Amino acid sequence: MSNNLKNIFIVAFTTLLSRISGFVRDAIFFSIFGLSEASAAFLFAFTIPNLFRRLLGEGALSSAIVPILSGQYVRHGREAVGTLLKQIVIRLSCILLAIVLVGCFVTFSVSRCSFLGYKWIIGLHFITLVLPYMIFVCTAAVISAALNVLGYFFAASLNAVWLNLTMVIVLVIGKICKLPEIQKLDLLSFGVIIGGIIQCLVPIFALCRKIPKSNTEGEKPQDYSKELKEILHLFWPGFFGAAVTQINLLISRSLAYFYSASSVSVLYLANRLIELPLGIFAIAISTVFFPDMSKSALNPENSSDTLKRSFNQGILFLLWILLPSALGLFFIKKEILSVFFEWGNFGVSDTQQILPILSIYCISIPFYGISTFLVRSFHAIKDMRTSVHIGCILLIVNVIATVVLMNLFGVPGIASANTISIILQTYMLYTRLRKKRQDFSIDLNLNKIFTLLFGLLGICSIILFGRLFITSDIYVLLCLTPIAALLYLLITHHALKSRAE
C-alpha cells in the first residue's frame, strides 16, 4: 500500500508539472490568439494526432501490452521485457509511418479544393502539419507503459512537460517576431513536432538505464510470436472500444466546428480545466493500480483478495480527490478564468462564453475518473470486449443527444450531451464489471460516505462565507482555496487512512 501511495504521488507530482506547464501554454496561446477562427482550426487539427495517441499509445495498445509485459517481467525478468518491447516498437513505428504518409497526402490534397470554406481549408492545412506528431507521442506512450511495468513512473509521467515547454518557447518566439497569425500557428505546428521528438527520446533513455544490455544477435521475431499474437488478441477489441470513444470525441468536436469555429476553442479550454484534477490524480491512480491488478490476475492464488483490495483503494482515492475537485472548480471557475486567462486577446466576453460550459463539465469530473479506472479494471483481467459493447451504445447515445441538445441550447447542449454520456458509461461499466467478478464490488460504508459529504460541506461553507469578505478574484484563489482544501483534508484524512490500512 505504501509503495502504491508513493507511486501515486510521484505520478501526481510529475503530472502536476505537466498540467501547470500546459496551463501556462494555454494561457499564452489564448492571450495571443483569443477565440479566433484560425486558433480554433489549429485546436481542431491538434485533436487528430491526439486521437491516435489515445488509440494506439495511451489507450488500447498500452492496455494490451502491460499484461503481457507484466507476465514477461514476472517469469523472465527485465531483459525479456526489453527484447519484446523492441519488437513491438519496430512494428508500431512502421504502422504509424504509413498512417502519417497516407493521412498527410489526403489532407493536403483535399485542402487544395476551392469549394471548401476558409475554416476547413486552414483546418486541413494544420492537420497536415501536426499529424507526424503521432509517430513520436504514440511510441513514447508505449515505452512509458513498459517503464510503469518495471515500477518506474517518474520519467514516463514527464512526457507532456516537454511538449508544453517546447510550445511555450515557440509561442514566445512567434510573439517576439511579430509574425502574422497564420505564420505563428505554422511555427507552433513545427514546435509540436519538436516536442514530440523530445517526448520520445526521454523515456527511451530512461528505459535503456533500467534494462540491462543483452546479446540479441541472431534472434528472430518468432522468438516472441506467441506474446505478439496475444498482444494483438488483446489489442483489437480494446482498439475498437477506444476507437468508439475517440470517434465520439471527434464527432463532438466536428459538430462544434460546424456550429461555429469558436465553439471548438470554448470546449477545448473548458476540457483543459477539468482535465487538471483528472490528469493529476485520476490518471495517476489508474496508472499505478493497473499494473498491480494485472499482476494479481496472473496469480490465481490470493488474486481475489488482492484485486478487491486494489480496486476499492483506487475507487476511494478517486472519490476522495475528484469530488472536492469538481465542487471547488464549480465555485472558483470565474476566478480561475479571470486571473489566468483574461489578458491579451482573451477578454471578459470570452470568459462569459466558457462559464456555462465549465459548470456543466464540473458534474462529469468524478464520472470521467471512475470510468477510466473501470476500463482499466476490465483490461487488467484481459477483458477488452465489454468496453467495446458499451462504447458502441454510448456513441449512438452521444451523437443523438449532441445533435438534439446542440440545436436546442447551442454549445452548452454539446457539453450536456457529453456529460450525460459519461454518466451512463460509468453506470454501465460498473454494473457489467460487478457481474463479471464480485471482486470489483465497491465496498464503502456509510461512515466514510458521510465523512466525505461532511468534508464537501466544509468546502462550500469556506468559499461561500469567505466571499462575503473577500471579493478580489486573486485573493479568493490565494486565500479561500487553500483554507477550504486544508479543512477538507482535516475532516477526511482519518477515513482515508483507516481505509488504506
N, C-alpha and C positions, 0 to 999 in steps of 0.2 A: 504493500500500500504506500509506504513512504517513498519508494522508488518511483511509483506511478505519479505521486504528487509532485515529486521533484521534476520529473519529465514534463508534467503538465505546466509547471511554472516556467521551465525552460522554453517550451514551445510558445506559451502565452507571452513571455517577455520578448522573445525574438519576433513574434507576430505583432506585438505592440509596436516594436520598432518599425515594422513594415507598414502598419496602419498609420502611424504618425507620419512617416515619410510619404505615404500615399495621401494623407490628409493635406500635407504641405503641397504636394504635387497638384492635387485637385484645386486647392485654394489659388495657387499661381495660375493654373490653367484657366479657371473661370474668371479670374481678375483680368487676364489678358484677352480672353475671347468672349466672356459673358455667355449668353444663351443664343449665340449667333447660329445661322444656318450651317456655316462651314464647320464650326466646332461640333455641332450635332452630327454632321456627316462623318467626322473623324471618330466620334464616340460610337456611332453605329458600325463603322468599319472595324473598330477595335473589338467589337463583340464577336466577330467571326473567328480570329485566331484563339480568343479566349474560349469559344465554344469547343474547338478541337482540343484545347488544353484540358478542359474538363472531361471531354470524351475519352481521349487517348492517354492523357497524362495523369491528372489527379483523380480521374473517375474510374472507368471500367478497367483499364489496363493495370493501374496501380493496385486496385482491389483484387484483381486476378493474380498478380504476381506475388503479393505479400504472403498469402497462404503457402504458395509453392516455395518461395524463398525461405519462409519460416521453416518448412519441412527440411529443406537442404541444410539450413543452419543447425537445426536440432540433430540431424542424422550425420552430417558430414563436415560441419564447421564452416568457417568464413571463406576459405578458399573455394569451396563448391559454390557458395553464393556469388562470388566474383566471376567465376567461369560461366555460370548460367546467365548472369546478368549481361555479360559481354555479348552473348549470342542474341539476347533479347534486344539490346540496344542497336545492334547491327541491322536486324530485321526491321525494327521500328524506324530507324533513320531512312532506310530505303523507301518505306511506305510513305513517310511524311514528305520526302523529297518529291515523290511522284504526285502526291496530292497538291503540293505547293505549285509545281510546274503547271499542272492542268488548271488549277484554280486561278493563277495569275494570268494565264493565257485567256481564259474565259472572261474574267472581269475586265481585262484590258481591252479585249475585242468588243465586248458589249458597251463599254464606256465610250466607244467611238460612235455609237449610234446617235444621230442628231435628234431623233424623235423623243428621247428621254428628257425629263425635266432636269433643271440645273442641280437640284439636290441629289438626284440619283446619279448623275454623271460624276459629281465630286465624291459621292459615297463610294462608287465603284473604283474611282481613282485611288482613294485611300485604302480600300481593301487590297488592291494590287500591291501597294507599298508595304503594308503591315503583315500580309499573310505569311511571309517567310519566318516571322517571329515564332510561329507554332512549332517549327522544327526544333528550335532550341529549348523552348519552355516545356514541351512535352518530354523531351529527352531528360531535362533537368528533373522533372517530376518523377519519372521512373527511377532515376538514380537516387533521388531523395527517399523514395519508398524503400529502397534497399538499405539506405543508412538507418531508417527507422527500424527495420527488422533487426539490424545489428545493435540497436539500442542507442543510436546517436541521433539526436534531434536538433542540435544547435545549428549546424551548417545548413541542413535542409530547410529549416524554418526561416533562414535569412534570404531565400531566393528573391522574394518580391522587393526587398530593400534595394537590391542592385538595380532593378528596373526603375524603381521610383527615383532613386538618386540620379540615374542617367537622364531620365525625362526632365527632372528639375533643372539639371545643368543645361540641357538643350533648350528648355523654355526660357531660361535666363539669357542664354546666348541670342536666341531669336529676338527677345525683347530689347537687348542692348543694341543689336544691329539694326533695329527698327525695320525689320522685314515686313512685306505685305502679309496679310492674314494667311493666304493660301501657302505662301512660301514658309511661314513659320510652322504650319501644320505638316508640310512636306518634310521639313527638318526634324520635326518631332517624330514623324514616322520612321525616319532613319535612326533616330535615337532609341526607338523601341527595339529595333533590330540589334543595336549595340548592347542594349540592356539585356536582351535575350541571350546573347553570346556569353556575357558575364554570368548570367544566371546558370548557364550550363557548365561553365568551367569550374566554378567554385565547388559544387558538390562532387565533381569528378576528382578534383584534387583531394578533397576530404576523404572520399572513398578509397583512393589509392593509398592513403596513410593508414586506413583501418584494415585493409585486406592484404595479407602477405602475398608477395610475388610467387608465382608458380610456373613450372615448366610445362607449357601447353603445346610444345612443338608436336605436330602430327595429330593433334586432337581434332576430331571431326564434329560437326554439329550434331551428328546422330547420337553422340555420346549422351546427349540430354534430350533425345527425341521424345521420350515419354513425358518429361516435365514440360517441354514446349507444347506438346499436344494437350496436356492437362490445362496449361495456361490458356490456350485457345478455347478449350471446352468451357472454362470459366469466363473467358473474356466476352464471347459473343452475346450471351444473354445479358450480361452487365452492360455491354456496349449498346444494345438496343434499348435497355432500360434507361441508360444515361442519355442516349440519343433522343428518347422521348422527352426527357426533362429539358435538354438543351434546345430541341425544336420548339418546345413550349415557350422558352425564354425568347428565342429568335422570332417566333410569331408575335409575341407581345411587343417586342422592340420594333418589328416591322409595321405592325398596326399603328403603333405610336408614331412612327416616322411618316406613315401615310397621313395620319391625323394632322400632325404639324411637326416640323423639324425640331422645334424647341422642346417638344414633348420628350424626346429621347434624352436630352440633357437634364430635364427635370426628373425623370425616372431614374437616370443614372446617378445623379447626386443623392437622391433620396435613398437609393440602394446602397451607395457607398457609406452613408451614415449608419444604416442598420447593420452593415457588414462589419462595423467596428467591433461591437461586442461579439458578433458571430465569429469573426476571424480570430479575435484574440483568445476566446475561451471555448466556443462550441467546437470549432475545428480542432483546436488543441486537444480537447478532451477526446474527441473521436479518433484523432491521430494516435494518441497514447494508448487508448484502450483496445484499438483494433488489433495490433499485433498480439497483445495478451490473449484476447479472445480467440484469435486464430490458432495460437499455440495450444491453448487449452482444448480446442476442438480436436487437435491431433492426438490427444491422450485420453482415451475413453475413461481411464481411472481418474476419479475425482473431477472430471471435466464439468459435471453438472454443477457442483458447488462453486467451482472457480468461475464458470460462465455467469451464474446467477449473481455472484458477488461483484464481478466486474461490471455487469450490466446495471445493477442497481446503484453502484458507486457512480457510474457515468451519468445516469439519469439524475441522481441527487445533485451532482456538481452542476449539471446543466440548468436545473431549476433554480438552484442557489445563485447562479450568476445571471442567467438570462431574464428572469422575472424582474429583478430590480433594474437591470439594464434597459429593458423595454419601458418600464414605468418612468425611470429617470429621463430617458431620451424624449418621451412624450411631454414631460413637463418643461424641459430646458431646450427644446428644439429651436425655438426662436432665438434664444441667446447664442446657441452654437452657430447658427447661420449668420447672425448679426456680427459676432465678434470675429469669426474666422473667414467669412466669405464676402461680406459686404464692403468691398473695396475694388478699385479699378473699374472695370466694365460690368461688374456684378452689383446691382443695386437693390433697394428696398422692394421694388416691384417684383424682382426675381425671387426674393425670399418669400413673398406672399404667394407666388405660384407653387412653391415647394412645400410650404407648411401643411396644407391638407393632405398631400400625398404622403408626407412623412408621418402624419398622425395615423393614417391607415396602416402603413407598413410597420409601425411600432407593435401593432397587435400580432403581427406574424413572427416576430423575433423568436419567442420560445419555440414555436412550431417548426421553424426552419432548423433550429439547433437539434431538437429532438428527432426530427425527420432524418437529418444527416446521420445521427447516431444509430437510428433504427435500420437504415440501409446498410451501414457498416456491420451491424449485428447479423443481418442476413448473409452478407459476404463472408463474415468470419466462419460461418458454418457451411460455406460454399454453396449457398442458395442464391443464384443470380437471377432466377426467373421470376420470383414473386414481385420484385420491384418493377420488372418489365410490364407485367399484367396491370399492376396498379398505375404505373406511369401512363400506359395507353388510355386507361379510363380517365385519368386526370387531364390528359392532353385534350380530349374531347370536351370535358367539362370547362377547362380554362378557356379554350377558343370560343365556345358558345357564350360563356359568361363575359369574356372580354368584349366581344362584338356587341352584345346586348347592353352591357353597362357603359361601354365607351360612347355608344350612341345616346344614352340617357344622361350621363354625367361627365363625359369627356375624359380627360386624363385621370381624375380620381376614380373613374369607373374601371380603368385598366388596373390600377393599384388594388381596388377592391376585389376584382376577379382573381388576381394573383394571391391575395390573402385568403380568400375562400378556398382556393385550390390547395394551398399548403396545409390548411387546417384539415381538409378532407383527406389529404395524403397521409398526414401524421396518424389520423384515426385508423385508416385502412391498413397502414403498415403495422401498427401496434397490434391490432386485432388478429392479423394474419400471422405475425411473429409469435404471439402468445399461443395460438392454436398449434403452431408447428412445434414449439418447445416450451414447456411450462417454466423452464429456467429463465425465460425472458419476461416473467411477470413483474410488474412494478410493485415493489414492497415498501410503501411509505405509510407509516401510521399517522393517526390524527394529530398526535402531539407535534410531529415535525411539520405537518401541513400548517397547523395553527401558528407555529413559530415563524415559518416563512411569511405567512399573511401578516402577522404582527410586525415583522421587520419591514414589509412593504408599507404598512400603515405609518410606520415611523418615517419613512422616506417622504410620503405625502405630507405629513404634518410639518416636517422641517422646511420643505420647499414652499408650501402654501403659506405657512405662518411667517417664514423669513421674508417672503416677498412683500409683506406689509411694511417692512422696514428697509429693505434693500431693493432699489429699483434699477440700478445700473446693471446692464447685461453682463459686463465682465466681472462684477463683484458677485453676481449670482453664481457664475461658474467657479470663481476662485474661492468663495466662502461657503455658500449653501451646499454645493455639490459634495465637497469633501466631508462636511459635517453629516449630511444625510447618509453618505456611504459608510462613515465610521459608526454611526448609530445602527445601521443595518448589520454591520459586522458584529457589533457588541451583542445585538439581540439574537443573531442566528448562529454564531460560531460554535456554541455548545451543541446544538443539534447536528451540525456538520461533523464535529469532532467525534461525538458519540456514535454517529452512523459509520464514520470511517473506521473506527475501532471495531 
